[in-house]
Amino acid sequence: MDSRMLLMLMQLLGSPTSLAVLLLSFFQGSVGVGAITFTFTNRCTDTVWPGVLSGSGTPPLETTGFALSPGGSRSLYAPSGWSGRFWARSGCDFDDSGKGSCATGDCGSGQVECRGAGASPPATLAEFTLNGADGKDFYDVSLVDGYNLPMLVQASAPDCPDTGCLVDLNERCPSELRADDGRACRSACEAFGRPEYCCNGAYGNPDTCHPSQYSQLFKSACPKSYSYAYDDATSTFTCNHTDYTITFCPRSTPSRFWAEIGDFDVEHELGKVKWEFKERIAQTEPRAARRCSVAGELEGQQWRRDGCNRGIMAGILSFPICLGNCSGDPACPAGASRIIQLVASEKDS
């Protein structure tokens, strides 16, 4: 816009303020009707560098990679019909010109911007298809390409589920899957390349490709995340046109976190935490965390909760644990341990 055109607009509109409003409306309109806002938040103790990869046939977003300092937040806008994925790069070293590389999730561009390149496994991925079948958004968090950082995806619509992987899998990663000096955990496909792990060749369909001991380990820790290629039924979520928040390292797990008796919405330094009970259990006394004897189960905190409207329940922090012998309970096989899974979803207070 040249100076004469600008002067004419100012004279027609009467003031610079009116012109600013007009220009703002123009640029907002250029994003597109029905645009979705993705807000990225970093609660890790170190800077992360989110990467952005748009799907084939969908327009690129305003950036393909950026730095996000601890406590920082940034929003990106995507048009209706966009598809793509996000992830966090960690352990990066970029110079003043933006050239460098990352220890995990590196996209191989040699720059902060990924420029159409995806994450090098292992990396935790958030995947989206906006305005897909029946006009719904489809979203998931995937560990199919491995894991590098905890991630939480929250839809702004209250009736749409959260998903993610809140557990630090690097601490529990089998030695044969560890990568980048313990800063990431590979998938079995990436580590071994065998068709039964990669779901290709003779195993290229859901009838022949089944969960492995490694994908089951991922699933037990992060039950809402994709653990292998055909894990659709429990890992893909839908919502009707809403905005999304992607949080890296959504919370730092405290060493002790005892819920108030009978209170399902717990106020804590983390914010307001909504506990979602997945299974009812028999009476259990509080005890210290312990490691389960069954492969794939993890340790955590548990406590007794009385006065709940669904009877006596126990709580656990973040991930499945053993709750001890449940002999005498007809719902349990003889000598088995009762497992309860309690998913904590962090909300702003």
C-alpha positions as CSV (number, residue, x, y, z in Angstrom):
1,M,0.0,0.0,0.0
2,D,1.6,3.3,-1.1
3,S,1.5,6.6,0.8
4,R,-1.2,8.2,-1.4
5,M,-3.5,5.2,-0.9
6,L,-2.9,5.2,2.8
7,L,-3.7,9.0,3.0
8,M,-6.9,8.5,1.1
9,L,-8.0,5.7,3.4
10,M,-7.3,7.8,6.5
11,Q,-9.3,10.7,5.0
12,L,-12.2,8.4,4.2
13,L,-12.2,6.6,7.6
14,G,-11.6,9.8,9.6
15,S,-8.8,8.6,11.9
16,P,-5.7,6.4,12.1
17,T,-7.6,4.2,14.6
18,S,-10.3,3.4,12.2
19,L,-7.7,2.5,9.6
20,A,-6.0,0.2,12.1
21,V,-9.3,-1.6,12.8
22,L,-9.9,-2.0,9.1
23,L,-6.4,-3.5,8.5
24,L,-6.8,-5.8,11.5
25,S,-10.1,-7.1,10.2
26,F,-8.5,-7.7,6.8
27,F,-5.6,-9.7,8.2
28,Q,-7.9,-11.7,10.6
29,G,-10.1,-12.5,7.7
30,S,-7.2,-13.8,5.7
31,V,-6.6,-16.6,8.2
32,G,-10.0,-18.0,7.1
33,V,-13.4,-18.5,8.5
34,G,-13.4,-21.4,10.9
35,A,-9.7,-21.2,11.7
36,I,-8.5,-23.2,14.7
37,T,-6.1,-21.9,17.3
38,F,-3.3,-24.2,18.6
39,T,-1.7,-23.0,21.8
40,F,1.7,-24.5,22.8
41,T,2.9,-24.3,26.4
42,N,6.2,-25.4,27.8
43,R,6.3,-26.6,31.4
44,C,9.6,-28.4,31.0
45,T,12.5,-27.1,33.0
46,D,14.4,-26.5,29.7
47,T,13.7,-24.8,26.4
48,V,12.1,-27.0,23.8
49,W,11.8,-26.3,20.1
50,P,8.4,-27.4,18.7
51,G,8.3,-28.7,15.2
52,V,5.4,-28.4,12.8
53,L,4.7,-30.6,9.8
54,S,1.7,-30.0,7.6
55,G,0.0,-32.9,5.9
56,S,0.1,-33.5,2.1
57,G,-2.2,-31.1,0.3
58,T,-2.8,-28.8,3.3
59,P,-1.2,-25.3,3.6
60,P,1.8,-24.8,5.8
61,L,1.3,-22.8,9.0
62,E,3.1,-19.6,9.7
63,T,6.1,-21.4,11.0
64,T,7.6,-24.9,10.9
65,G,9.6,-24.6,14.1
66,F,10.3,-22.2,16.9
67,A,11.9,-22.0,20.4
68,L,9.7,-22.1,23.5
69,S,11.3,-21.2,26.8
70,P,10.3,-22.7,30.1
71,G,6.9,-21.3,31.1
72,G,6.5,-19.9,27.6
73,S,3.4,-20.0,25.3
74,R,2.7,-19.4,21.6
75,S,-0.3,-19.7,19.4
76,L,-0.6,-20.8,15.8
77,Y,-3.6,-20.6,13.6
78,A,-4.7,-23.4,11.2
79,P,-7.5,-23.2,8.5
80,S,-10.4,-25.6,8.4
81,G,-9.3,-28.8,6.7
82,W,-5.7,-28.6,7.9
83,S,-3.9,-31.8,8.9
84,G,-0.5,-32.3,10.4
85,R,1.6,-33.1,13.4
86,F,3.5,-31.3,16.2
87,W,6.3,-32.5,18.4
88,A,9.0,-31.0,20.7
89,R,12.7,-31.1,20.0
90,S,15.0,-31.1,23.0
91,G,18.7,-30.8,23.7
92,C,19.0,-28.4,20.8
93,D,22.1,-26.2,20.0
94,F,21.4,-23.4,17.6
95,D,23.7,-20.5,16.8
96,D,22.7,-16.9,16.4
97,S,21.8,-17.5,12.7
98,G,19.4,-20.3,13.7
99,K,21.6,-23.1,12.5
100,G,22.1,-26.2,14.6
101,S,20.6,-29.5,15.6
102,C,18.7,-31.3,18.4
103,A,19.4,-34.3,20.5
104,T,15.8,-35.6,20.3
105,G,13.1,-35.0,17.7
106,D,15.5,-33.4,15.3
107,C,14.0,-32.7,11.8
108,G,17.3,-32.7,9.9
109,S,16.9,-29.3,8.5
110,G,19.9,-27.9,10.3
111,Q,17.8,-24.9,11.4
112,V,15.2,-23.9,13.9
113,E,12.6,-24.1,11.1
114,C,11.9,-27.6,9.9
115,R,10.9,-26.6,6.4
116,G,8.7,-29.5,5.6
117,A,10.7,-32.2,7.4
118,G,9.3,-34.4,10.1
119,A,10.7,-35.6,13.4
120,S,13.5,-38.1,13.5
121,P,12.4,-40.9,15.8
122,P,12.0,-41.3,18.7
123,A,9.6,-38.5,19.3
124,T,6.2,-38.0,20.9
125,L,3.8,-36.8,18.3
126,A,0.5,-34.9,18.4
127,E,-1.5,-35.5,15.2
128,F,-4.5,-33.6,14.0
129,T,-7.0,-33.7,11.1
130,L,-9.4,-30.7,11.2
131,N,-12.9,-30.8,9.7
132,G,-12.5,-34.4,8.7
133,A,-15.3,-37.0,8.3
134,D,-18.7,-35.7,9.4
135,G,-17.1,-32.3,9.9
136,K,-15.3,-33.5,13.1
137,D,-11.7,-32.9,14.2
138,F,-9.6,-36.0,14.7
139,Y,-6.7,-35.9,17.1
140,D,-4.3,-38.3,18.9
141,V,-0.9,-38.5,20.7
142,S,1.3,-41.2,19.2
143,L,4.2,-43.2,20.5
144,V,4.4,-45.3,17.3
145,D,7.6,-43.4,16.5
146,G,8.8,-43.6,20.1
147,Y,8.9,-41.1,22.9
148,N,11.0,-38.2,23.9
149,L,8.9,-35.9,26.2
150,P,5.6,-36.0,28.1
151,M,2.7,-34.3,26.2
152,L,-0.9,-33.4,26.9
153,V,-3.5,-32.3,24.3
154,Q,-6.5,-30.5,25.6
155,A,-9.6,-29.5,23.6
156,S,-11.2,-26.2,24.7
157,A,-14.7,-27.7,24.3
158,P,-15.6,-29.1,27.7
159,D,-17.2,-32.3,26.3
160,C,-14.1,-33.3,24.3
161,P,-11.6,-35.6,25.9
162,D,-8.0,-34.8,26.8
163,T,-5.3,-37.2,25.5
164,G,-1.5,-37.5,25.9
165,C,1.3,-39.3,27.6
166,L,2.0,-37.7,31.0
167,V,4.4,-40.3,32.3
168,D,8.2,-40.0,31.9
169,L,8.8,-43.1,29.9
170,N,12.5,-42.4,29.6
171,E,12.8,-43.5,33.3
172,R,11.2,-46.8,32.5
173,C,12.4,-47.4,29.0
174,P,13.9,-51.0,28.5
175,S,17.6,-50.8,27.9
176,E,17.3,-52.2,24.4
177,L,15.0,-49.3,23.5
178,R,16.9,-46.4,25.1
179,A,18.2,-43.7,22.8
180,D,20.2,-40.5,23.0
181,D,21.8,-41.3,26.3
182,G,18.4,-42.0,28.0
183,R,16.7,-38.8,26.7
184,A,14.4,-40.8,24.4
185,C,12.8,-44.2,24.1
186,R,12.6,-45.9,20.7
187,S,9.6,-48.0,19.5
188,A,10.3,-51.7,18.9
189,C,9.9,-51.0,15.2
190,E,12.6,-48.4,15.2
191,A,14.9,-50.5,17.4
192,F,14.5,-53.9,15.7
193,G,12.9,-53.2,12.3
194,R,11.0,-56.5,12.3
195,P,7.7,-56.7,10.4
196,E,5.7,-57.9,13.4
197,Y,6.7,-54.7,15.3
198,C,6.4,-52.4,12.3
199,C,3.1,-53.8,11.0
200,N,4.3,-54.2,7.5
201,G,4.8,-57.1,5.0
202,A,2.8,-60.1,6.2
203,Y,1.8,-58.1,9.3
204,G,0.4,-55.2,7.4
205,N,-3.1,-55.4,8.6
206,P,-4.9,-55.4,12.0
207,D,-5.7,-59.1,11.8
208,T,-2.0,-60.1,11.8
209,C,-0.3,-57.2,13.6
210,H,-1.0,-57.3,17.3
211,P,0.4,-55.5,20.4
212,S,3.9,-56.5,21.4
213,Q,5.4,-56.6,24.9
214,Y,7.0,-53.3,24.1
215,S,3.8,-51.6,22.9
216,Q,1.9,-53.0,25.8
217,L,4.5,-51.3,28.1
218,F,3.8,-48.0,26.4
219,K,0.0,-48.6,26.6
220,S,0.1,-49.4,30.3
221,A,1.8,-46.1,31.1
222,C,-0.1,-44.0,28.6
223,P,-3.4,-45.7,27.9
224,K,-4.8,-42.9,25.7
225,S,-1.8,-42.8,23.4
226,Y,-1.2,-44.8,20.2
227,S,1.2,-47.6,21.2
228,Y,1.4,-49.3,17.8
229,A,0.0,-48.8,14.3
230,Y,-3.4,-50.4,14.7
231,D,-4.2,-49.0,18.2
232,D,-7.0,-46.8,16.8
233,A,-9.9,-47.9,19.0
234,T,-8.6,-46.4,22.3
235,S,-6.3,-43.7,20.9
236,T,-8.1,-41.5,18.3
237,F,-10.5,-38.8,19.6
238,T,-12.9,-36.5,17.9
239,C,-14.4,-33.1,18.6
240,N,-16.6,-30.6,16.8
241,H,-14.5,-27.6,15.7
242,T,-12.7,-26.2,18.7
243,D,-9.3,-24.9,19.7
244,Y,-6.5,-27.0,21.2
245,T,-3.7,-26.6,23.8
246,I,-0.6,-28.8,23.5
247,T,1.4,-28.8,26.7
248,F,5.0,-30.2,26.9
249,C,5.9,-31.7,30.3
250,P,2.4,-31.0,31.5
251,R,3.3,-31.4,35.1
252,S,6.2,-32.3,37.4
253,T,5.2,-35.3,39.4
254,P,5.5,-34.5,43.1
255,S,7.0,-37.1,45.4
256,R,3.8,-37.2,47.5
257,F,0.3,-36.3,46.4
258,W,-2.5,-37.3,48.8
259,A,-6.0,-36.5,47.7
260,E,-8.5,-35.2,50.2
261,I,-10.9,-37.9,51.4
262,G,-13.9,-38.1,49.1
263,D,-12.9,-35.1,47.0
264,F,-12.9,-35.8,43.3
265,D,-11.7,-32.3,42.3
266,V,-8.4,-31.8,44.1
267,E,-6.8,-28.4,44.6
268,H,-3.0,-28.7,44.5
269,E,0.0,-26.6,43.5
270,L,-0.4,-28.1,40.0
271,G,-3.8,-26.5,39.6
272,K,-7.2,-28.2,39.6
273,V,-6.8,-31.8,38.9
274,K,-9.8,-33.9,37.8
275,W,-9.5,-37.5,38.8
276,E,-11.4,-39.9,36.5
277,F,-12.1,-43.4,38.0
278,K,-11.8,-46.2,35.6
279,E,-12.5,-49.2,37.9
280,R,-13.9,-49.8,41.3
281,I,-11.7,-51.6,43.8
282,A,-12.1,-53.3,47.2
283,Q,-11.1,-51.7,50.4
284,T,-7.4,-50.9,50.5
285,E,-5.2,-49.5,53.2
286,P,-2.8,-46.7,52.3
287,R,0.7,-47.9,51.6
288,A,4.0,-46.7,50.1
289,A,4.6,-47.0,46.4
290,R,6.1,-50.3,45.3
291,R,7.1,-51.9,42.0
292,C,4.7,-54.4,40.5
293,S,5.9,-57.9,39.9
294,V,4.0,-58.3,36.6
295,A,5.9,-57.1,33.5
296,G,4.8,-53.8,32.1
297,E,3.2,-52.4,35.3
298,L,4.7,-49.4,37.0
299,E,5.1,-48.0,40.4
300,G,3.3,-44.9,41.8
301,Q,1.5,-43.5,44.8
302,Q,-1.8,-44.9,46.2
303,W,-4.1,-43.9,49.0
304,R,-7.4,-44.8,50.5
305,R,-10.4,-42.7,49.9
306,D,-13.5,-42.9,52.1
307,G,-16.9,-41.3,51.8
308,C,-17.0,-41.4,48.1
309,N,-20.4,-41.7,46.4
310,R,-19.3,-44.9,44.8
311,G,-18.0,-46.7,47.9
312,I,-14.5,-47.0,49.2
313,M,-11.9,-46.3,46.5
314,A,-8.2,-46.0,46.2
315,G,-6.4,-43.4,44.2
316,I,-3.2,-43.6,42.3
317,L,-0.9,-41.0,40.8
318,S,-0.4,-40.9,37.1
319,F,0.0,-44.5,36.1
320,P,-1.1,-48.1,36.9
321,I,0.3,-49.8,39.9
322,C,-0.3,-53.0,41.9
323,L,-2.9,-52.6,44.6
324,G,-2.1,-55.8,46.4
325,N,-3.8,-59.2,46.6
326,C,-7.5,-59.1,46.1
327,S,-8.2,-62.6,47.3
328,G,-11.8,-63.0,48.4
329,D,-13.1,-60.7,45.7
330,P,-15.1,-62.7,43.2
331,A,-14.2,-60.3,40.4
332,C,-10.5,-61.2,40.7
333,P,-9.0,-64.5,39.7
334,A,-7.5,-66.4,42.7
335,G,-4.3,-64.9,43.8
336,A,-4.4,-62.1,41.3
337,S,-3.7,-58.4,42.0
338,R,-6.4,-55.8,41.4
339,I,-5.3,-53.1,39.0
340,I,-7.0,-49.7,38.9
341,Q,-6.2,-47.0,36.4
342,L,-6.8,-43.4,37.4
343,V,-6.1,-40.8,34.7
344,A,-5.2,-37.3,36.0
345,S,-6.0,-34.4,33.7
346,E,-4.5,-31.1,34.6
347,K,-6.8,-28.1,34.4
348,D,-6.1,-24.4,35.1
349,S,-7.2,-23.4,38.5
